[in-house]
Amino acid sequence: MENLGNLLDGFGHVLTPMNLLIALLGVTIGTAVGVLPGIGPAMTVALLLPVTYGMGPTSALIMFAGIFYGGMYGGSTTSILLNTPGESSSVVTAIEGNKMAKAGRAAQALATAAIGSFVAGTIATLLLVLVAPPVVSFAVSLGSPDYLAVMLLAFVSVTAVLGASRVRGFASLLLGLIIGVIGVDQTGQQRLTFGIPQLIDGIDVVVVAVGIFAVGEALWIAAHLRRKSGEVIPVGQPWMGREDWKRSWKPWLRGTAFGFPFGAVPAGGAEIPTFLSYITEKKLSKHKAEFGKGAIEGVAGPEAANNASAAGTLVPMLALGLPTNATAAVMLAAFEQFGIQPGPLLFEQESTLVWTLIASLFIGNLLLLVLNLPLAPAWARLLRIPRPYLYAGIIFFASMGAYAVNAQPFDLFLLLALGLLGFGMRRFGLPILPLIVGIILGPLAELHGRRALQLSGGELHGLLGGWVSWLIYATILVVLLWPLIGRFVLRPLRGRLVTG
């Protein structure tokens, strides 16, 4: 009941004319940028991060809630109409969505994606209200050794579990940790500043996020895609018939059930639940022959899983300060921009702000549905922008945003260097998320590591706290040794079972 009261207080702060206008603006620009080809939610949020400068924390986070959901929905529009997913979690939506569009059912595909996003987002945000406070209560009891273990688990999860190569994942994490330690450490010593005064305070996370995501992605896509805009399929007014509703509502609920838990765990992401949702709908559907040709269930389920996963990522981000995907990492940078550190104490120290953010997720989700059903044809026209103009515009706004952080020309050189780094990482297949996680969590891991050693008088056993840290270190060991376990234990065992 206390949580419900806090949520109602949050709605009281959001439901003012100015904040509703800010939420509507966030949803609109989030969708408008997110719908552009090759731009995922993480890049959308990174690109629009500087837009919130000059706002108070409450207004800025209300806008961010709208940008967050708007960017998520924009990715599905691009996948369906252009067969160009802005991120890996939208790939599954493109499989059936683009086939539906080519079969003349683009309106129905966009409608089930929009309504499914609304249903999944609403249910998942309700689950966030129920789950986050108990996680916070547990997290408050943890000490520095436990937090260090949790952060090491986050490092291992995003490097060893995500991506095709562990070596590339750890290389990306190392780059992030190196960038994260630039500046003055806790003892007053300068690290990796090379005598440049502008680096003494470190590299602003916003500049890193915009450079790696926006500039790096723009350079990469501009270098590889055709110069002309993609072939866009015409869209009528999104609507669904009775049969479409009948075939969509169960996939929406099942997709939500898949998405939220995966979003809430480190390295869960949205890729696995969207594929699980697609496979499940394919098995359960009475219209199996339509799969691969444009089955509406193949759009409804994965799109719901994608959005539920997005809300799920806010549980560890708000309760523990741990980003579980790239979008959450950029959101974490948005909090840090206002001097707010997500974690267990956030719900005590910034209770009003947190519950206002959660309430604004509900409002943003509703506005998204109201806005996008009638405006889908307008978003489709944005896809016709010639690519040279599109990516030139992205780099221009990224430069403006990076300059606005400190009003220093030096940040523009940093932005270009980071953009080239992002381009190089994409060229050699290095995942982006470990780098961002390393930059954000590296200094925090160092802080908790130092505290743990100080409490134990410099003894290494001080890094081992209670049962939580032991359990986490055991999990890390299993994750790291899993390829060897699979090769030398499970494979021979499976062979014996087969021959036996």
C-alpha positions as CSV (number, residue, x, y, z in Angstrom):
1,M,0.0,0.0,0.0
2,E,2.9,2.3,0.7
3,N,4.2,1.8,-2.8
4,L,0.8,2.5,-4.2
5,G,0.6,5.7,-2.2
6,N,4.1,6.7,-3.5
7,L,3.0,5.9,-7.1
8,L,-0.1,8.1,-6.7
9,D,2.1,11.0,-5.4
10,G,4.2,10.4,-8.6
11,F,1.1,10.8,-10.8
12,G,0.4,14.0,-8.9
13,H,3.7,15.4,-10.0
14,V,3.4,14.2,-13.6
15,L,-0.2,15.3,-14.2
16,T,0.5,19.0,-14.5
17,P,0.1,20.8,-17.8
18,M,3.8,21.5,-18.2
19,N,5.0,18.0,-17.3
20,L,2.3,16.4,-19.6
21,L,3.6,18.7,-22.4
22,I,7.2,17.6,-21.7
23,A,6.1,13.9,-21.7
24,L,4.3,14.4,-25.1
25,L,7.4,16.1,-26.4
26,G,9.6,13.3,-25.3
27,V,7.4,10.6,-26.9
28,T,7.2,12.6,-30.1
29,I,10.9,13.3,-30.6
30,G,11.8,9.8,-29.3
31,T,9.6,8.2,-32.0
32,A,10.7,10.7,-34.7
33,V,14.4,9.9,-34.1
34,G,13.8,6.2,-33.3
35,V,11.9,5.6,-36.6
36,L,14.9,6.7,-38.7
37,P,16.7,3.7,-40.3
38,G,19.5,2.1,-38.4
39,I,18.9,4.1,-35.2
40,G,18.1,2.0,-32.2
41,P,16.7,3.1,-28.8
42,A,20.2,3.4,-27.3
43,M,21.4,5.7,-30.0
44,T,18.1,7.7,-29.8
45,V,18.5,8.3,-26.1
46,A,22.2,9.1,-26.5
47,L,21.5,11.6,-29.3
48,L,18.7,13.3,-27.3
49,L,20.5,13.3,-23.9
50,P,21.8,16.9,-24.3
51,V,18.2,18.1,-25.1
52,T,17.5,17.8,-21.3
53,Y,20.2,20.3,-20.3
54,G,18.8,23.3,-18.6
55,M,15.8,21.3,-17.2
56,G,15.3,20.3,-13.6
57,P,15.9,16.6,-12.8
58,T,12.1,15.8,-12.6
59,S,11.3,17.4,-16.0
60,A,14.3,15.9,-17.7
61,L,13.5,12.3,-16.5
62,I,9.8,12.7,-17.5
63,M,11.1,13.6,-21.0
64,F,13.5,10.7,-20.9
65,A,10.7,8.3,-20.1
66,G,8.9,9.4,-23.3
67,I,12.1,9.3,-25.3
68,F,12.8,5.8,-23.9
69,Y,9.5,4.3,-25.0
70,G,9.3,6.4,-28.2
71,G,12.7,5.1,-29.3
72,M,11.6,1.5,-28.6
73,Y,8.5,1.9,-30.8
74,G,10.3,3.8,-33.5
75,G,12.6,0.7,-34.0
76,S,9.6,-1.5,-34.7
77,T,8.2,0.9,-37.4
78,T,11.6,0.8,-39.2
79,S,11.7,-3.0,-39.0
80,I,8.2,-3.5,-40.4
81,L,8.3,-0.9,-43.2
82,L,11.9,-1.0,-44.3
83,N,13.2,-4.3,-43.0
84,T,16.0,-2.4,-41.3
85,P,16.1,-3.2,-37.5
86,G,17.7,-0.4,-35.5
87,E,19.0,-2.9,-32.9
88,S,19.3,-6.7,-32.5
89,S,16.1,-7.0,-30.4
90,S,14.0,-5.7,-33.4
91,V,15.3,-8.3,-35.8
92,V,12.6,-10.8,-34.9
93,T,9.9,-8.2,-35.5
94,A,11.3,-7.6,-39.0
95,I,10.9,-11.4,-39.9
96,E,7.1,-11.4,-40.0
97,G,6.4,-7.6,-39.9
98,N,8.1,-6.8,-43.2
99,K,6.4,-9.8,-44.8
100,M,3.0,-8.5,-43.6
101,A,3.8,-5.1,-45.0
102,K,4.7,-6.5,-48.4
103,A,1.5,-8.5,-48.3
104,G,-0.5,-5.2,-47.9
105,R,-1.0,-5.6,-44.2
106,A,1.5,-2.9,-43.0
107,A,-1.4,-1.1,-41.1
108,Q,-2.2,-4.3,-39.1
109,A,1.5,-5.0,-38.3
110,L,2.0,-1.4,-37.0
111,A,-1.2,-1.6,-35.0
112,T,-0.4,-4.9,-33.3
113,A,3.1,-3.5,-32.6
114,A,1.8,-0.3,-31.1
115,I,-1.0,-1.9,-29.0
116,G,1.3,-4.8,-27.9
117,S,3.9,-2.3,-26.8
118,F,1.3,-0.5,-24.8
119,V,0.0,-3.6,-23.1
120,A,3.5,-5.0,-22.4
121,G,4.8,-1.6,-21.2
122,T,1.9,-1.1,-18.8
123,I,2.1,-4.6,-17.3
124,A,5.9,-4.5,-17.0
125,T,5.8,-1.1,-15.4
126,L,3.3,-2.4,-12.8
127,L,5.7,-5.3,-12.2
128,L,8.5,-2.7,-11.8
129,V,6.4,-1.0,-9.0
130,L,6.0,-4.4,-7.2
131,V,9.5,-5.7,-7.7
132,A,11.9,-2.7,-7.3
133,P,11.1,-1.9,-3.6
134,P,11.8,-5.5,-2.3
135,V,15.1,-5.5,-4.4
136,V,16.0,-2.2,-2.8
137,S,15.3,-3.5,0.7
138,F,17.6,-6.4,0.1
139,A,20.3,-4.3,-1.5
140,V,20.4,-1.9,1.5
141,S,21.8,-4.8,3.6
142,L,24.7,-5.4,1.2
143,G,28.2,-4.1,2.0
144,S,31.1,-2.9,-0.2
145,P,32.4,-6.5,-0.8
146,D,29.0,-7.6,-2.0
147,Y,28.6,-4.6,-4.3
148,L,32.1,-5.3,-5.8
149,A,31.0,-8.9,-6.5
150,V,27.8,-7.7,-8.1
151,M,29.7,-5.3,-10.4
152,L,32.2,-8.0,-11.3
153,L,29.3,-10.2,-12.2
154,A,28.0,-7.4,-14.4
155,F,31.4,-7.1,-16.1
156,V,31.5,-10.9,-16.8
157,S,27.9,-11.1,-17.9
158,V,28.1,-8.4,-20.5
159,T,31.4,-9.7,-21.9
160,A,31.2,-13.5,-21.6
161,V,27.5,-14.0,-22.3
162,L,26.7,-11.3,-24.9
163,G,28.3,-11.3,-28.4
164,A,29.9,-14.0,-30.5
165,S,33.4,-13.7,-28.9
166,R,34.5,-13.5,-25.3
167,V,37.9,-12.1,-26.3
168,R,36.2,-9.2,-28.1
169,G,33.8,-8.7,-25.2
170,F,36.7,-8.5,-22.7
171,A,38.7,-6.2,-25.1
172,S,35.7,-3.8,-25.2
173,L,35.4,-3.9,-21.4
174,L,39.1,-3.1,-21.0
175,L,38.7,-0.1,-23.3
176,G,35.8,1.1,-21.2
177,L,37.7,0.6,-17.9
178,I,40.6,2.6,-19.4
179,I,38.4,5.5,-20.4
180,G,36.6,5.3,-17.0
181,V,39.8,5.8,-15.0
182,I,40.9,8.9,-16.9
183,G,41.1,11.9,-14.5
184,V,41.9,12.3,-10.8
185,D,41.6,9.2,-8.6
186,Q,40.4,9.2,-4.9
187,T,43.9,10.0,-3.6
188,G,44.3,13.0,-5.8
189,Q,46.7,11.4,-8.3
190,Q,46.2,12.1,-12.1
191,R,45.7,9.1,-14.3
192,L,46.0,9.1,-18.1
193,T,45.5,12.9,-18.4
194,F,48.8,13.4,-20.5
195,G,49.1,16.9,-19.1
196,I,45.8,18.0,-20.7
197,P,43.8,20.1,-18.1
198,Q,40.4,19.3,-19.7
199,L,41.0,15.6,-18.8
200,I,41.5,16.2,-15.1
201,D,37.8,15.8,-14.4
202,G,37.6,12.8,-16.6
203,I,35.6,12.3,-19.8
204,D,31.9,13.2,-19.5
205,V,29.7,10.1,-19.9
206,V,27.4,12.0,-22.2
207,V,30.2,12.8,-24.6
208,V,31.2,9.1,-24.6
209,A,27.7,7.9,-25.1
210,V,27.0,10.3,-28.0
211,G,30.3,9.7,-29.6
212,I,30.3,5.9,-29.4
213,F,26.6,5.5,-30.2
214,A,25.5,8.4,-32.4
215,V,28.7,9.4,-34.3
216,G,30.1,5.8,-34.4
217,E,26.8,4.4,-35.7
218,A,26.3,7.2,-38.2
219,L,29.8,6.8,-39.6
220,W,29.3,3.0,-39.8
221,I,25.9,3.1,-41.5
222,A,26.8,5.9,-43.8
223,A,29.8,3.9,-44.9
224,H,27.8,0.8,-45.7
225,L,24.3,1.6,-46.8
226,R,23.1,2.8,-50.1
227,R,23.1,6.6,-50.8
228,K,19.4,6.6,-51.6
229,S,16.7,6.2,-49.1
230,G,15.2,2.7,-48.7
231,E,12.1,1.5,-50.4
232,V,9.2,2.4,-48.1
233,I,6.0,0.4,-48.1
234,P,2.8,2.6,-48.1
235,V,0.9,2.7,-44.8
236,G,-2.8,3.2,-44.4
237,Q,-4.4,4.1,-41.1
238,P,-3.3,1.4,-38.5
239,W,-6.3,-0.7,-37.6
240,M,-7.0,-4.3,-36.5
241,G,-10.0,-6.5,-37.4
242,R,-11.7,-8.9,-34.9
243,E,-9.6,-11.8,-36.2
244,D,-6.4,-9.8,-35.7
245,W,-7.4,-9.0,-32.1
246,K,-8.2,-12.6,-31.4
247,R,-4.8,-13.7,-32.7
248,S,-2.8,-11.0,-31.0
249,W,-3.9,-10.7,-27.3
250,K,-2.4,-14.0,-26.1
251,P,1.0,-13.3,-27.8
252,W,1.0,-9.9,-26.1
253,L,0.6,-11.5,-22.7
254,R,3.1,-14.3,-23.4
255,G,5.6,-11.9,-24.8
256,T,5.3,-9.8,-21.6
257,A,5.9,-12.9,-19.5
258,F,9.1,-13.7,-21.5
259,G,10.4,-10.1,-21.6
260,F,10.2,-8.7,-18.1
261,P,12.3,-11.4,-16.3
262,F,15.0,-11.4,-18.9
263,G,15.2,-7.6,-18.9
264,A,15.6,-7.6,-15.1
265,V,18.7,-9.9,-15.0
266,P,22.2,-8.9,-16.0
267,A,23.0,-9.7,-19.6
268,G,19.4,-10.9,-20.1
269,G,18.6,-8.3,-22.8
270,A,15.7,-8.4,-25.2
271,E,17.3,-10.7,-27.9
272,I,16.6,-14.0,-26.1
273,P,13.0,-13.3,-25.0
274,T,12.0,-12.0,-28.5
275,F,13.4,-15.2,-30.1
276,L,11.7,-17.3,-27.4
277,S,8.4,-15.5,-28.0
278,Y,8.7,-16.0,-31.7
279,I,9.4,-19.8,-31.4
280,T,6.6,-20.2,-28.8
281,E,4.0,-18.4,-31.0
282,K,5.1,-20.5,-34.0
283,K,4.5,-23.7,-32.0
284,L,1.2,-22.6,-30.4
285,S,-0.3,-20.9,-33.5
286,K,-3.2,-22.5,-35.4
287,H,-1.9,-20.7,-38.5
288,K,1.6,-22.3,-38.7
289,A,1.6,-22.0,-42.5
290,E,1.6,-18.2,-42.3
291,F,4.9,-18.1,-40.4
292,G,7.6,-16.9,-42.7
293,K,5.0,-15.2,-44.9
294,G,3.6,-12.6,-42.5
295,A,1.9,-14.1,-39.4
296,I,0.6,-11.4,-37.0
297,E,1.5,-13.5,-33.9
298,G,5.2,-13.2,-35.0
299,V,4.9,-9.4,-34.7
300,A,2.7,-9.2,-31.6
301,G,4.6,-11.6,-29.3
302,P,8.2,-10.4,-30.0
303,E,7.3,-6.7,-29.9
304,A,5.6,-7.2,-26.5
305,A,8.6,-9.1,-25.2
306,N,10.9,-6.3,-26.5
307,N,9.0,-3.6,-24.6
308,A,8.5,-5.6,-21.4
309,S,12.2,-6.3,-21.4
310,A,12.9,-2.5,-21.7
311,A,10.8,-1.9,-18.5
312,G,12.5,-4.9,-16.8
313,T,15.9,-3.3,-17.3
314,L,14.8,-0.4,-15.0
315,V,14.6,-2.8,-12.0
316,P,18.4,-3.4,-11.6
317,M,19.2,0.1,-12.9
318,L,17.1,1.9,-10.3
319,A,17.5,-0.6,-7.4
320,L,21.2,-1.5,-7.8
321,G,22.6,1.1,-10.3
322,L,23.4,-1.7,-12.8
323,P,22.7,-1.2,-16.5
324,T,21.8,-4.5,-18.2
325,N,21.7,-3.2,-21.8
326,A,23.0,-0.3,-23.8
327,T,19.9,1.8,-23.5
328,A,19.9,1.4,-19.7
329,A,23.6,2.4,-19.6
330,V,22.8,5.7,-21.4
331,M,19.8,6.2,-19.0
332,L,22.3,5.8,-16.2
333,A,24.4,8.5,-17.7
334,A,21.3,10.8,-17.7
335,F,20.9,10.3,-13.9
336,E,24.6,11.0,-13.4
337,Q,24.3,14.2,-15.4
338,F,22.2,15.5,-12.5
339,G,24.5,14.2,-9.8
340,I,22.0,11.4,-9.0
341,Q,23.5,7.9,-8.4
342,P,20.9,5.1,-8.9
343,G,21.1,2.4,-6.3
344,P,19.5,1.3,-3.0
345,L,19.6,4.7,-1.4
346,L,17.9,6.4,-4.4
347,F,14.5,5.3,-3.2
348,E,15.2,7.0,0.1
349,Q,17.1,10.1,-0.9
350,E,15.2,10.8,-4.1
351,S,11.9,9.1,-3.5
352,T,9.7,11.7,-5.2
353,L,12.0,11.7,-8.3
354,V,11.9,7.9,-8.6
355,W,8.1,7.6,-8.3
356,T,7.6,10.5,-10.6
357,L,9.8,8.7,-13.2
358,I,7.8,5.5,-12.8
359,A,4.5,7.3,-13.1
360,S,5.7,9.1,-16.2
361,L,6.4,5.7,-17.7
362,F,2.7,4.9,-17.5
363,I,1.8,8.4,-19.0
364,G,4.5,8.1,-21.7
365,N,3.2,4.6,-22.7
366,L,-0.4,5.9,-23.0
367,L,0.7,9.0,-25.0
368,L,2.8,6.7,-27.3
369,L,-0.3,4.7,-28.2
370,V,-2.5,7.8,-28.7
371,L,0.1,9.5,-30.8
372,N,1.4,6.6,-32.9
373,L,-1.8,5.0,-34.1
374,P,-2.9,8.1,-36.1
375,L,0.6,9.3,-37.0
376,A,2.1,6.1,-38.4
377,P,1.8,7.4,-42.0
378,A,3.7,10.5,-41.0
379,W,6.5,8.5,-39.4
380,A,6.7,6.4,-42.6
381,R,7.4,9.6,-44.6
382,L,10.5,10.3,-42.4
383,L,12.0,7.1,-43.8
384,R,12.2,8.8,-47.2
385,I,14.9,11.2,-46.0
386,P,18.0,10.8,-48.2
387,R,20.7,9.1,-46.2
388,P,23.5,11.7,-46.7
389,Y,21.2,14.4,-45.2
390,L,20.1,12.0,-42.5
391,Y,23.5,11.1,-41.2
392,A,24.9,14.6,-41.7
393,G,22.1,15.8,-39.5
394,I,22.8,13.2,-36.8
395,I,26.5,14.2,-36.6
396,F,25.5,17.9,-36.5
397,F,23.1,17.4,-33.6
398,A,25.6,15.0,-31.8
399,S,28.3,17.8,-32.1
400,M,25.9,20.4,-30.7
401,G,24.9,18.1,-27.8
402,A,28.5,17.3,-26.9
403,Y,29.5,20.9,-27.0
404,A,26.6,21.9,-24.8
405,V,28.0,19.6,-21.9
406,N,30.9,21.9,-21.0
407,A,30.9,24.5,-23.8
408,Q,34.5,23.5,-24.6
409,P,35.8,23.0,-28.2
410,F,38.0,20.2,-26.7
411,D,34.9,18.0,-26.3
412,L,34.3,18.1,-30.1
413,F,37.8,16.6,-30.7
414,L,37.0,14.0,-28.0
415,L,33.6,13.3,-29.8
416,L,35.3,12.7,-33.1
417,A,38.0,10.5,-31.5
418,L,35.2,8.5,-29.7
419,G,33.2,8.3,-32.9
420,L,36.1,6.9,-34.8
421,L,36.6,4.4,-31.9
422,G,32.9,3.4,-32.2
423,F,33.4,3.0,-35.9
424,G,36.5,0.8,-35.4
425,M,34.7,-1.3,-32.8
426,R,31.9,-2.0,-35.2
427,R,34.4,-2.8,-38.0
428,F,36.2,-5.4,-35.9
429,G,33.1,-6.8,-34.2
430,L,33.7,-5.5,-30.7
431,P,30.4,-5.1,-28.8
432,I,29.5,-1.6,-27.5
433,L,27.8,-2.5,-24.3
434,P,30.8,-3.8,-22.3
435,L,32.6,-0.5,-23.1
436,I,29.8,1.6,-21.8
437,V,29.4,-0.6,-18.7
438,G,33.1,-0.4,-18.0
439,I,33.1,3.4,-18.2
440,I,30.1,3.7,-15.8
441,L,30.7,0.9,-13.3
442,G,34.5,0.9,-13.4
443,P,35.0,3.8,-11.0
444,L,32.2,2.4,-8.7
445,A,33.9,-1.0,-8.6
446,E,37.1,0.7,-7.7
447,L,35.4,2.7,-5.0
448,H,33.8,-0.4,-3.4
449,G,37.1,-2.4,-3.8
450,R,39.0,0.3,-1.9
451,R,36.4,0.5,0.8
452,A,36.4,-3.3,1.3
453,L,40.2,-3.3,1.6
454,Q,40.2,-0.4,4.0
455,L,37.7,-2.1,6.2
456,S,39.9,-5.3,6.3
457,G,43.2,-3.4,6.8
458,G,44.4,-4.2,3.3
459,E,43.8,-8.0,3.7
460,L,42.5,-9.7,0.5
461,H,39.9,-11.7,2.4
462,G,38.1,-8.4,2.9
463,L,37.0,-8.7,-0.7
464,L,34.9,-11.7,0.4
465,G,31.8,-10.5,2.3
466,G,28.8,-12.6,3.3
467,W,27.0,-15.4,1.5
468,V,25.9,-13.0,-1.3
469,S,29.4,-12.4,-2.5
470,W,30.3,-16.1,-2.2
471,L,27.3,-17.0,-4.3
472,I,28.1,-14.4,-6.9
473,Y,31.8,-15.4,-7.2
474,A,30.6,-19.0,-7.7
475,T,28.3,-17.9,-10.5
476,I,31.1,-15.9,-12.1
477,L,33.3,-19.0,-12.0
478,V,30.6,-21.2,-13.6
479,V,30.1,-18.5,-16.4
480,L,33.8,-18.3,-17.1
481,L,34.4,-22.1,-17.0
482,W,31.2,-23.0,-18.9
483,P,32.8,-23.6,-22.3
484,L,35.3,-26.0,-20.6
485,I,32.5,-27.7,-18.6
486,G,30.5,-28.2,-21.8
487,R,33.5,-29.6,-23.7
488,F,35.0,-31.9,-21.1
489,V,32.1,-32.8,-18.9
490,L,28.7,-32.4,-20.6
491,R,29.7,-33.6,-24.1
492,P,31.3,-36.9,-23.0
493,L,28.3,-37.5,-20.6
494,R,25.9,-36.9,-23.5
495,G,27.9,-39.3,-25.7
496,R,27.7,-42.0,-23.0
497,L,23.9,-41.5,-22.6
498,V,23.5,-41.9,-26.4
499,T,25.7,-45.0,-26.7
500,G,24.1,-46.5,-23.6
